[in-house]
Amino acid sequence: MRHVFVETNWVFGYAAPAHHKRLDAVELLARARANDIQIHLPAPCLTEARQPIMRKCQPRNEGDAIRQFLLRAKAEQAVSPDQERAAREVLDRFEQQVRGELRQLDDVIKSIRTQPGLELFPLNQHMLDRAIDLAQTELLLEPFDQAILAAILGRAEELRSQGETDLCFCVTDADLQPWDKRGNAKDLLTKLYDEALIWVYRDFGMNAPERPDNWPGLNAKA
């Protein structure tokens, strides 16, 4: 069984309204439901996602920009009255749908807790102690990211002690990725993931970077 760690950005990608939803996040959970993989989500990530979704996914963010375009286009006679009317009707429907989805957000987030193939795990004392240790390093992570990293590393240790070997982390949070925006390795973070024998993907489709067949973690013994 492949064990897949995810963080707050996965919750955002799965639970956000349609115009911000990530299909690869939805498909990852579908694979877990089909017993193809097991997802592991640190419990604090579930609640952390709510505020960014409510802030970033408000329909007015896109709606106001379209209305400004229509005002300018109408003044410049770049759109006909019929085109403007049709666009505003679609925009009204879009905003109604997104508002409805946001009203259901708490239920969607709550439903994640009981999804088959997904384990929501709390931070134990060992993980909290490790987060304190990480704070003393040169990682320069925010406290929440330190805690999530410690949770992922700690849960990986637990799984390996149970004989599991196929561990990976799907992470789109740039601060937790072991490379910078230019693709250069972050040495200390890379070392932590390598020592934990966790392969890190930058997407939820587990496509990139491609994991080699001879990845040492697959044959490592606990």
GUMAR-958213 format. One record per atom (N, C-alpha, C): atom name; x, y, z. Coordinates in steps of 0.001 Angstrom, whole numbers. Atoms other than C-alpha are relative to their C-alpha. Example, Ala and Ser with C-alpha at 12.3 -4.5 7.8 and 13.67 -1.06 7.14 Angstrom:
REM residues 2
NODE   site        px        py        pz
NODE      N       890     -1190         0
NODE     CA     12300     -4500      7800
NODE      C       900      1200         0
NODE      N      -820     -1190       -60
NODE     CA     13670     -1060      7140
NODE      C      -770      1090       730
END
This chain:
REM residues 222
NODE   site        px        py        pz
NODE      N       842     -1196         0
NODE     CA         0         0         0
NODE      C       881      1251         0
NODE      N      -716     -1266        20
NODE     CA      1267      3462      -883
NODE      C      -646       951      1000
NODE      N       466      -939     -1009
NODE     CA       974      5934      1987
NODE      C       365      1413      -447
NODE      N      -162     -1337       570
NODE     CA       493      9541       883
NODE      C      -316      1051      1058
NODE      N       206     -1113      -922
NODE     CA       961     12515      3197
NODE      C      -454      1222      -793
NODE      N       434     -1262       603
NODE     CA      -854     15755      2359
NODE      C       -62      1064      1085
NODE      N        38     -1106      -964
NODE     CA     -1087     19180      3986
NODE      C     -1159       936      -340
NODE      N      1139      -919        94
NODE     CA     -3370     22224      4113
NODE      C      -402       297     -1440
NODE      N       332      -346      1376
NODE     CA     -3150     22977       403
NODE      C      -835     -1082      -681
NODE      N       863      1048       554
NODE     CA     -4694     19601      -382
NODE      C     -1446       237       452
NODE      N      1346      -277      -503
NODE     CA     -7681     20446      1830
NODE      C      -609      1154      -791
NODE      N       466     -1142       794
NODE     CA     -7966     23789        12
NODE      C      -401      -478     -1389
NODE      N       268       451      1363
NODE     CA     -7770     22106     -3397
NODE      C     -1209      -903      -106
NODE      N      1141       907        14
NODE     CA    -10388     19528     -2470
NODE      C     -1295       716       374
NODE      N      1221      -562      -580
NODE     CA    -12862     21647      -500
NODE      C      -427      1325      -611
NODE      N       329     -1317       547
NODE     CA    -12768     24956     -2414
NODE      C     -1146       -81     -1006
NODE      N      1020       -37      1052
NODE     CA    -15643     26027     -4692
NODE      C       591      -362     -1354
NODE      N      -430       585      1267
NODE     CA    -15497     24780     -8252
NODE      C      1065       810      -723
NODE      N      -939      -801       783
NODE     CA    -13579     27730     -9702
NODE      C      1407         8       602
NODE      N     -1326       120      -595
NODE     CA    -10683     27093     -7284
NODE      C       337     -1452       365
NODE      N      -226      1400      -339
NODE     CA    -11031     23333     -6844
NODE      C      1074      -598      -917
NODE      N     -1027       690       787
NODE     CA     -8105     21166     -7980
NODE      C      -464     -1428      -272
NODE      N       467      1334       358
NODE     CA     -9112     18062     -9886
NODE      C       941     -1086       490
NODE      N      -920      1033      -469
NODE     CA     -5942     16239     -8901
NODE      C      -159      -248      1500
NODE      N       286       197     -1422
NODE     CA     -6833     16812     -5225
NODE      C     -1223      -891       185
NODE      N      1207       828       -46
NODE     CA    -10287     15330     -5814
NODE      C       326     -1432      -407
NODE      N      -345      1333       499
NODE     CA     -8823     12414     -7769
NODE      C       858      -764      1004
NODE      N      -816       677     -1002
NODE     CA     -6329     11683     -4991
NODE      C      -890      -669      1045
NODE      N       912       596      -972
NODE     CA     -9159     11125     -2535
NODE      C      -790     -1141      -622
NODE      N       701      1095       684
NODE     CA    -10991      9005     -5103
NODE      C       863     -1261       -14
NODE      N      -907      1147       -32
NODE     CA     -7928      6755     -5260
NODE      C        31      -620      1396
NODE      N        19       519     -1371
NODE     CA     -7972      6465     -1474
NODE      C     -1292      -767       264
NODE      N      1279       698      -177
NODE     CA    -11657      5529     -1498
NODE      C         4     -1359      -684
NODE      N       -80      1248       750
NODE     CA    -10850      2830     -4046
NODE      C      1052      -954       578
NODE      N     -1001       831      -685
NODE     CA     -8211      1428     -1647
NODE      C      1285      -152      -817
NODE      N     -1238        12       779
NODE     CA     -5429      2245     -4106
NODE      C      1145       601       807
NODE      N      -989      -654      -850
NODE     CA     -3604      4477     -1600
NODE      C      -624       255      1368
NODE      N       469      -454     -1311
NODE     CA     -3871      5571      2038
NODE      C       503      1423       200
NODE      N      -370     -1393      -221
NODE     CA     -3911      9326      2694
NODE      C       138       251      1491
NODE      N      -224      -392     -1387
NODE     CA     -2524     10755      5934
NODE      C        26      1527        64
NODE      N       134     -1448      -104
NODE     CA     -3524     14315      6901
NODE      C       165       434      1450
NODE      N      -104      -534     -1373
NODE     CA     -2258     16126     10033
NODE      C     -1266       765       362
NODE      N      1284      -580      -391
NODE     CA     -5359     17194     11957
NODE      C       -45      1530       -68
NODE      N        86     -1469        50
NODE     CA     -4437     20920     12237
NODE      C      -245       555     -1402
NODE      N       183      -488      1369
NODE     CA     -4497     21215      8439
NODE      C     -1467       118      -368
NODE      N      1413         1       351
NODE     CA     -8215     20512      8344
NODE      C      -653      1336       322
NODE      N       603     -1275      -398
NODE     CA     -9148     23677     10219
NODE      C       745      1190      -589
NODE      N      -762     -1135       540
NODE     CA     -6355     25839      8809
NODE      C      -486       394     -1388
NODE      N       384      -278      1388
NODE     CA     -7795     25573      5290
NODE      C     -1230       890      -113
NODE      N      1283      -685       126
NODE     CA    -11153     27175      6073
NODE      C       154      1495      -284
NODE      N      -122     -1453       156
NODE     CA    -10068     30799      6405
NODE      C       538       393     -1376
NODE      N      -458      -356      1352
NODE     CA     -8001     30901      3166
NODE      C     -1052      -241     -1075
NODE      N      1051       253       986
NODE     CA    -10889     29340      1245
NODE      C     -1038      1121        32
NODE      N       999     -1055      -111
NODE     CA    -13361     31893      2581
NODE      C       534      1331      -517
NODE      N      -581     -1276       412
NODE     CA    -10961     34744      1833
NODE      C       273        45     -1503
NODE      N      -473       -19      1383
NODE     CA     -9645     33740     -1595
NODE      C     -1065      -394     -1017
NODE      N       972       556       947
NODE     CA    -12729     32144     -3117
NODE      C     -1301       783       -62
NODE      N      1201      -815       100
NODE     CA    -15274     34924     -2687
NODE      C      -273       339     -1467
NODE      N       287      -230      1419
NODE     CA    -17069     35378     -6033
NODE      C       294      1420      -460
NODE      N      -264     -1384       416
NODE     CA    -16524     39127     -5976
NODE      C      1437       179      -494
NODE      N     -1388      -125       454
NODE     CA    -12784     38547     -6514
NODE      C        77       -28     -1521
NODE      N        41        71      1461
NODE     CA    -13466     37510    -10107
NODE      C     -1114       855      -578
NODE      N      1161      -699       521
NODE     CA    -16879     39118    -10491
NODE      C       235      1485      -230
NODE      N      -241     -1432       148
NODE     CA    -15740     42693     -9927
NODE      C       898       295     -1198
NODE      N      -894      -215      1148
NODE     CA    -12977     42341    -12514
NODE      C      -771      -113     -1307
NODE      N       795       160      1220
NODE     CA    -15471     41111    -15126
NODE      C      -937      1188      -188
NODE      N       905     -1157       110
NODE     CA    -17887     43937    -14328
NODE      C       760      1233      -479
NODE      N      -805     -1130       465
NODE     CA    -15112     46492    -14784
NODE      C       309      -125     -1489
NODE      N      -241       219      1431
NODE     CA    -14292     44908    -18132
NODE      C     -1240       341      -816
NODE      N      1223      -267       744
NODE     CA    -17921     45087    -19214
NODE      C      -291      1495       -91
NODE      N       213     -1441        42
NODE     CA    -18160     48761    -18275
NODE      C       877       660     -1063
NODE      N      -923      -581       991
NODE     CA    -15102     49599    -20351
NODE      C      -360      -443     -1417
NODE      N       326       532      1324
NODE     CA    -16103     47333    -23233
NODE      C     -1272       633      -548
NODE      N      1235      -649       443
NODE     CA    -19571     48870    -23343
NODE      C       271      1434      -449
NODE      N      -326     -1378       368
NODE     CA    -18163     52397    -23393
NODE      C       748        62     -1325
NODE      N      -788        49      1241
NODE     CA    -15804     51398    -26208
NODE      C      -755      -687     -1126
NODE      N       831       719       962
NODE     CA    -18627     49584    -28012
NODE      C       680     -1273      -499
NODE      N      -676      1250       345
NODE     CA    -16537     46417    -27954
NODE      C      -912     -1206       199
NODE      N      1000      1057      -158
NODE     CA    -19540     44357    -26859
NODE      C     -1374       600      -281
NODE      N      1360      -459       281
NODE     CA    -23176     44588    -27910
NODE      C      -822       -47      1280
NODE      N       869        68     -1179
NODE     CA    -25993     45176    -25418
NODE      C      -432     -1433       338
NODE      N       387      1390      -245
NODE     CA    -27076     41552    -25881
NODE      C      1150      -784       626
NODE      N     -1156       688      -563
NODE     CA    -23561     40311    -25161
NODE      C       234       409      1447
NODE      N      -169      -463     -1372
NODE     CA    -23317     42473    -22070
NODE      C     -1053      -612       918
NODE      N      1079       562      -809
NODE     CA    -26685     41258    -20796
NODE      C       238     -1488       270
NODE      N      -272      1435      -166
NODE     CA    -25757     37602    -21376
NODE      C      1157      -223       972
NODE      N     -1156       139      -890
NODE     CA    -22410     38074    -19631
NODE      C      -395       257      1446
NODE      N       421      -316     -1371
NODE     CA    -24059     39659    -16598
NODE      C      -898     -1104       568
NODE      N       831      1115      -467
NODE     CA    -26595     36813    -16401
NODE      C       869     -1174       435
NODE      N      -922      1084      -355
NODE     CA    -23794     34241    -16412
NODE      C       752       351      1276
NODE      N      -731      -437     -1188
NODE     CA    -21901     36279    -13832
NODE      C      -867      -131      1252
NODE      N       904       136     -1146
NODE     CA    -24946     36381    -11553
NODE      C      -147     -1464       406
NODE      N       109      1429      -301
NODE     CA    -25312     32596    -11817
NODE      C      1275      -516       665
NODE      N     -1285       398      -576
NODE     CA    -21623     32137    -11086
NODE      C        70       407      1467
NODE      N       -89      -479     -1374
NODE     CA    -21818     34266     -7949
NODE      C      -974      -734       910
NODE      N       955       743      -803
NODE     CA    -24942     32489     -6721
NODE      C       522     -1396       328
NODE      N      -516      1352      -217
NODE     CA    -23319     29086     -7183
NODE      C      1140         0      1012
NODE      N     -1147       -37      -910
NODE     CA    -20100     30068     -5404
NODE      C      -458       310      1421
NODE      N       512      -304     -1347
NODE     CA    -21982     31606     -2476
NODE      C      -644     -1235       619
NODE      N       604      1227      -497
NODE     CA    -23942     28381     -2179
NODE      C      1052     -1014       425
NODE      N     -1064       934      -349
NODE     CA    -20779     26300     -2188
NODE      C       728       437      1268
NODE      N      -661      -488     -1207
NODE     CA    -19200     28520       457
NODE      C      -870      -224      1236
NODE      N       887       287     -1134
NODE     CA    -22255     28085      2666
NODE      C        98     -1462       429
NODE      N      -127      1420      -299
NODE     CA    -21660     24337      2470
NODE      C      1426      -396       402
NODE      N     -1411       301      -224
NODE     CA    -17917     24615      3163
NODE      C       232      -775      1289
NODE      N      -217       683     -1273
NODE     CA    -18095     23569      6813
NODE      C      -406     -1470       -80
NODE      N       425      1388       159
NODE     CA    -20006     20427      5863
NODE      C      1002      -790      -843
NODE      N      -981       680       850
NODE     CA    -17489     19599      3138
NODE      C      1255      -319       794
NODE      N     -1195       225      -800
NODE     CA    -14556     20030      5504
NODE      C      -256     -1076      1052
NODE      N       344      1007     -1009
NODE     CA    -16318     18004      8186
NODE      C       -46     -1394      -602
NODE      N       134      1308       643
NODE     CA    -16971     15186      5706
NODE      C      1352      -663      -252
NODE      N     -1330       564       243
NODE     CA    -13235     14766      5103
NODE      C       394      -938      1134
NODE      N      -390       780     -1174
NODE     CA    -12898     13352      8614
NODE      C      -429     -1459       -91
NODE      N       537      1360        39
NODE     CA    -14912     10258      7743
NODE      C       174      -669     -1364
NODE      N      -195       588      1317
NODE     CA    -13695      9570      4213
NODE      C       803     -1296       102
NODE      N      -794      1235        10
NODE     CA    -12559      5966      3666
NODE      C      1313       217      -732
NODE      N     -1309      -136       630
NODE     CA     -8883      5728      2829
NODE      C       762      1224       440
NODE      N      -683     -1195      -497
NODE     CA     -8025      8947      4676
NODE      C        82       -68      1521
NODE      N      -205       -24     -1449
NODE     CA     -6532      9061      8162
NODE      C       351      1417       436
NODE      N      -275     -1301      -608
NODE     CA     -6719     12322     10074
NODE      C       698      -276      1329
NODE      N      -736       360     -1212
NODE     CA     -4013     12070     12722
NODE      C       417      1240       795
NODE      N      -387     -1128      -852
NODE     CA     -3306     14365     15696
NODE      C      1512        44       193
NODE      N     -1415      -120      -340
NODE     CA       107     15657     16692
NODE      C       209      -543      1406
NODE      N      -294       552     -1321
NODE     CA      1479     13560     19551
NODE      C      1198       726       616
NODE      N     -1078      -691      -705
NODE     CA      4132     14573     22068
NODE      C      1319      -104      -739
NODE      N     -1246       167       747
NODE     CA      6964     13145     19990
NODE      C        73       991     -1160
NODE      N        29      -938      1119
NODE     CA      5895     15249     17006
NODE      C       186      1436       482
NODE      N      -147     -1353      -539
NODE     CA      5589     18372     19146
NODE      C      1435       270       442
NODE      N     -1404      -150      -393
NODE     CA      9060     17782     20589
NODE      C       879       180     -1229
NODE      N      -796      -126      1222
NODE     CA     10399     17361     17070
NODE      C      -181      1377      -634
NODE      N       238     -1344       521
NODE     CA      8781     20628     16021
NODE      C       875      1016       723
NODE      N      -876      -890      -774
NODE     CA     10705     22353     18820
NODE      C      1433      -141      -486
NODE      N     -1357       225       515
NODE     CA     13909     20753     17544
NODE      C       181       682     -1359
NODE      N       -92      -618      1330
NODE     CA     13168     21957     14004
NODE      C       109      1515       104
NODE      N       -61     -1447      -188
NODE     CA     12729     25488     15337
NODE      C      1415       475       296
NODE      N     -1381      -361      -330
NODE     CA     16371     25417     16432
NODE      C       948      -158     -1185
NODE      N      -835       190      1178
NODE     CA     17625     24625     12928
NODE      C       -45      1244      -887
NODE      N       -24     -1110       943
NODE     CA     18227     26898      9930
NODE      C     -1062      -139     -1088
NODE      N      1063       177       987
NODE     CA     15041     25829      8132
NODE      C      -767      1288      -266
NODE      N       698     -1280       129
NODE     CA     13443     29242      8752
NODE      C     -1464      -183      -402
NODE      N      1415       234       243
NODE     CA      9920     27833      8723
NODE      C      -854       727      1032
NODE      N       956      -541      -945
NODE     CA      6885     29449     10310
NODE      C      -387     -1105       995
NODE      N       322      1017     -1013
NODE     CA      5742     27698     13534
NODE      C      -992     -1056      -478
NODE      N       973       995       461
NODE     CA      2746     26053     11854
NODE      C       657      -978      -962
NODE      N      -687       892       944
NODE     CA      4907     24680      9035
NODE      C       971      -923       721
NODE      N      -871       861      -804
NODE     CA      7400     23399     11601
NODE      C      -792     -1161       595
NODE      N       834      1031      -617
NODE     CA      4592     21514     13324
NODE      C      -459     -1023     -1036
NODE      N       469       924      1038
NODE     CA      3277     20027     10068
NODE      C      1152      -868      -494
NODE      N     -1158       786       415
NODE     CA      6755     18964      8967
NODE      C       328     -1052      1049
NODE      N      -267       953     -1081
NODE     CA      7333     17358     12356
NODE      C     -1044     -1114         6
NODE      N      1057      1008        43
NODE     CA      3988     15576     12040
NODE      C       227      -997     -1122
NODE      N      -244       882      1140
NODE     CA      4848     14184      8604
NODE      C      1178      -924       289
NODE      N     -1186       811      -305
NODE     CA      8294     13005      9712
NODE      C      -306     -1012      1100
NODE      N       344       899     -1091
NODE     CA      6899     11525     12906
NODE      C      -909     -1131      -438
NODE      N       905      1046       482
NODE     CA      4078      9675     11165
NODE      C       739      -965      -920
NODE      N      -805       880       854
NODE     CA      6599      8323      8624
NODE      C       777     -1005       848
NODE      N      -705       908      -901
NODE     CA      8626      6868     11486
NODE      C      -932     -1098       504
NODE      N       963       972      -501
NODE     CA      5521      5182     12880
NODE      C      -344     -1039     -1064
NODE      N       362       928      1066
NODE     CA      4606      3672      9517
NODE      C      1145      -951      -322
NODE      N     -1148       865       293
NODE     CA      8113      2373      8897
NODE      C       197     -1028      1110
NODE      N      -123       957     -1100
NODE     CA      8134       767     12342
NODE      C     -1026     -1124      -125
NODE      N      1027      1012       255
NODE     CA      5018     -1101     11174
NODE      C       286      -800     -1271
NODE      N      -398       745      1191
NODE     CA      6856     -2374      8101
NODE      C      -397       628     -1322
NODE      N       386      -672      1243
NODE     CA      5477       133      5558
NODE      C      1227       657      -636
NODE      N     -1180      -528       689
NODE     CA      7960      1256      2902
NODE      C      -318      1016     -1086
NODE      N       354      -868      1119
NODE     CA      6057      3139       196
NODE      C      -622      1288       539
NODE      N       435     -1252      -609
NODE     CA      5841      6674      1632
NODE      C       296      1170      -929
NODE      N      -231     -1191       812
NODE     CA      5403      9923      -254
NODE      C      -792      1172       579
NODE      N       599     -1235      -497
NODE     CA      4378     13522       415
NODE      C      -380       849     -1195
NODE      N       467      -884      1058
NODE     CA      2237     15493     -2032
NODE      C      -156      1393       600
NODE      N       -18     -1297      -654
NODE     CA      2988     19095     -1129
NODE      C       129      1113     -1033
NODE      N       -72     -1160       891
NODE     CA      2256     22312     -3021
NODE      C       378      1264       763
NODE      N      -475     -1118      -824
NODE     CA      3270     24584      -125
NODE      C      1499       178      -268
NODE      N     -1395      -215       387
NODE     CA      6535     26110     -1374
NODE      C       944       -61      1190
NODE      N      -867         9     -1172
NODE     CA      7874     26431      2170
NODE      C       362     -1414       439
NODE      N      -251      1380      -406
NODE     CA      7637     22670      2706
NODE      C       580      -851     -1119
NODE      N      -626       734      1104
NODE     CA      8955     21643      -703
NODE      C      1517        33       148
NODE      N     -1456        71      -186
NODE     CA     12614     20520      -724
NODE      C       794       627     -1149
NODE      N      -685      -726      1075
NODE     CA     13474     22781     -3669
NODE      C      -570      1414       -66
NODE      N       483     -1374       120
NODE     CA     13201     26469     -4401
NODE      C      -692       202     -1343
NODE      N       756      -268      1220
NODE     CA     11316     28165     -7253
NODE      C       821      -212     -1263
NODE      N      -870       271      1151
NODE     CA     14323     27653     -9524
NODE      C       321     -1486      -138
NODE      N      -255      1430        60
NODE     CA     14393     23926     -8798
NODE      C      1240      -439       744
NODE      N     -1195       359      -759
NODE     CA     17493     24061     -6612
NODE      C      -383      -633      1333
NODE      N       325       718     -1229
NODE     CA     17521     21689     -3663
NODE      C       235       866      1226
NODE      N      -217      -577     -1329
NODE     CA     17051     23049      -151
NODE      C       662     -1099       826
NODE      N      -804      1105      -517
NODE     CA     19796     21003      1438
NODE      C      -548      -591      1292
NODE      N       418       521     -1293
NODE     CA     18495     20728      4992
NODE      C     -1349      -712       -92
NODE      N      1317       616       154
NODE     CA     14901     19982      4013
NODE      C       105     -1292      -808
NODE      N      -223      1215       791
NODE     CA     16037     17500      1377
NODE      C       559     -1116       859
NODE      N      -602       999      -876
NODE     CA     18141     15726      3978
NODE      C     -1032      -607       933
NODE      N      1021       506      -914
NODE     CA     15197     15432      6366
NODE      C      -933      -987      -700
NODE      N       870       902       742
NODE     CA     12947     13880      3716
NODE      C       738     -1278      -407
NODE      N      -774      1182       398
NODE     CA     15706     11569      2484
NODE      C       236      -930      1181
NODE      N      -224       830     -1186
NODE     CA     16479     10381      5996
NODE      C     -1282      -714       429
NODE      N      1284       613      -335
NODE     CA     12783      9711      6551
NODE      C      -492      -938     -1107
NODE      N       340       837      1154
NODE     CA     12694      7905      3165
NODE      C     -1393       332      -532
NODE      N      1264      -513       547
NODE     CA      9801     10049      1953
NODE      C       286       633     -1362
NODE      N      -124      -637      1309
NODE     CA      9548     10829     -1755
NODE      C      -984      1159       -72
NODE      N       829     -1200        13
NODE     CA      8177     14339     -2318
NODE      C      -437       328     -1425
NODE      N       583      -439      1275
NODE     CA      5839     15263     -5177
NODE      C      -463      1444       129
NODE      N       462     -1389        -9
NODE     CA      4945     18809     -6156
NODE      C     -1451       134      -464
NODE      N      1401       -28       412
NODE     CA      1428     17841     -7275
NODE      C      -753     -1117       708
NODE      N       820      1024      -638
NODE     CA     -1462     15708     -6066
NODE      C      -250     -1195      -910
NODE      N       106      1125       919
NODE     CA     -1345     13495     -9125
NODE      C      1182      -944        91
NODE      N     -1217       797      -182
NODE     CA      2022     12094     -8005
NODE      C       708      -248     -1335
NODE      N      -639        76      1313
NODE     CA      3500     12859    -11405
NODE      C      1410       569       -25
NODE      N     -1287      -678        73
NODE     CA      6450     15134    -10695
NODE      C       461       432      1387
NODE      N      -967       684       855
NODE     CA      9181     14764     -9940
NODE      C      -214     -1513        31
NODE      N       229      1435       113
NODE     CA      9026     11173    -11127
NODE      C       920      -766       942
NODE      N      -795       794      -943
NODE     CA     10174      8677     -8530
NODE      C       666     -1158      -736
NODE      N      -680      1106       692
NODE     CA     12827      6269     -9830
NODE      C      -376     -1356       598
NODE      N       345      1346      -457
NODE     CA     12183      2542     -9589
NODE      C       940      -493      1095
NODE      N      -987       451      -998
NODE     CA     15323      2126     -7498
NODE      C        58       917      1215
NODE      N        55      -880     -1157
NODE     CA     14251      4687     -4875
NODE      C       278      -832      1252
NODE      N      -411       819     -1153
NODE     CA     15963      3410     -1677
NODE      C     -1103      -259       998
NODE      N      1041       170      -994
NODE     CA     12902      3911       484
NODE      C      -874     -1213      -225
NODE      N       885      1115       287
NODE     CA     10987      1159     -1292
NODE      C       529     -1328       524
NODE      N      -600      1257      -446
NODE     CA     13426     -1507      -152
NODE      C       601       102      1392
NODE      N      -593      -182     -1311
NODE     CA     14423       -65      3208
NODE      C      -768      -796      1050
NODE      N       623       728     -1089
NODE     CA     13736     -2092      6318
NODE      C      -122       903      1215
NODE      N       226      -812     -1198
NODE     CA     12343      -612      9498
NODE      C      1109      -255      1017
END
